[in-house]
């Protein structure tokens, strides 16, 4: 193990690896267009906040939108203010949160378990497929996960047996601040989940004395100082906010299928297994670290196991499920796996690398089936263009796995090769998806629509809402016949939409008879129906998902 020890202690090597990782990580933020739904939605909300200057009431498409707190919208709007509009700007907060998680587990692993664990924990988390991928997608779950990771890591550092009084206080203040920022990222779940984990840990580890070391008085002061101002201000400006946010978006989301995101109890099992690649071969051993962790003081590995297990269980029994929901468990899993890697054998290391090779071979074998995923003639060339990227990712997995096997006598080299392989293979899959993402976002029509827009142009969304196009067009739309996820906001501001398509058709024809240039985005079946009825429309652009029309002749 001396090679591993030397590598983990080599400042030059660590800095070289960290800088290279960060450069590739940040480069990936600008490699793709913003894909609906989440990426377009949260970028557009931030654009509207920046353009209107209203930093209290969050809006989507100009309509009140209270599903989530504003931390990520604030940070993205601030990024737009500093650097302008763009893909990397829209993803910068998410990307930085991914790096915050990696840095937090590296620091915590070193302080709580030793230098080698800190090094390995950063390797594991930074290369986990789910963490690395979601670190490059503009969605709220990475921000939530990073803030919850700060809470977890602050607790671990503060409660370790060797902590001084000052370290205990400061660590717990980080913990309380992390929970507050998690609440500001995605709601009460940011505090409820860590609190429930603490209760479960107390019973599992029989560590009753931990409640005396939480610095609860000062911690609650920090927590409410961070969370209270916005909740008070938004409620004063919008009296309808508390009922919708606290009841509809929390209680009903967990206990009912109101958001149509249900899934079986095992929904997250395959996501966990695939998300842990390239460390799937040591996941079980890492979990066992927490099971066998016993002692009379604070049991850090037991806490990590309870954190990962309870959060996984919580979302598994929830009636609302999305793949990114279990992301907060990955920092805990990374630390557990890193603890196991202290005594990993060559046999297990080879098995983990061999699994990576097998996954790469399976990927190569399935490549010729990728065109079968195409649903129409537009999809087919996009999947064909994706194939070289998927092939590159699979080939990297095979080659990297083989090299890691060959380097098995030098454990540190083998671990670094596995991490680099997993990260590069995952990024290849992300880069290659851009063609499909452009199609999903309707990005290829942006230039044609912008050429027709004037300051007086009205933009309608008929029977569908585009999540990414408003951001790229820098315009909100008037919804027609389809409220989408903005039904609550429209119940408060009904004047902002047209619920009846017939009313829209009347306005459209009036604009046609006059000089008002209107543009509408609609479903192909809606276009076919309106065309059959003789509604005047000139097609600007179309694909199997949408048709964009003008009510005026060519400009």
Buried (B, 14 or more C-beta within 10 A) or exposed (E): EEBBBEBBEBEEBBEEBBEEBBEBBBEBBBBBBBBBBBBBBBBBBBBBBBEEEEBEBBBBBBBBBBBBBBBBBBBBBBBBEEEEBBBBBBBBBBBBBBBBBBBBBBBBBBBBBBBBBBBBBBBBBBBBBBBBBBBBBBBBBBBBBBBBBBBBBBBBBBBBEEBEEEBBBBBBBBBBBBBBBBBBBBBBBBBBBBEBBBEBBBEBBEBEEBEEBBBEEEBEEBBEEBBEEBBEEBEEEBEBBEEBBEEBBBEBBBEEEBBEBEBEEEBBEEBBEBBBBBBBBBBEBBBBBBEEBEEEEBBBBBBBBBBBBBBBEBBBEBBBBBBBBBBBBBBBBBBBBBBBBBEBEEEBBBBBBBBBBBBBBEBBEEBEEBBEEBEEEEBBEBBEEBBEBBBBBBBBBBBBBBBBBBBBEBBBBBBBBBBBBBBBBBBBBBBBBBBBBBBBBBBEBBEEBEEBBEEEBBBBBBBBBBBBBBBBBEBBBBBBBBBBBBEBBBEBBEEBBBEEBEEBBEBBBEBBEEEBBBBBBBBBEBBEBBBEEEBBBBEBBBBEBBBBBBBBEEE
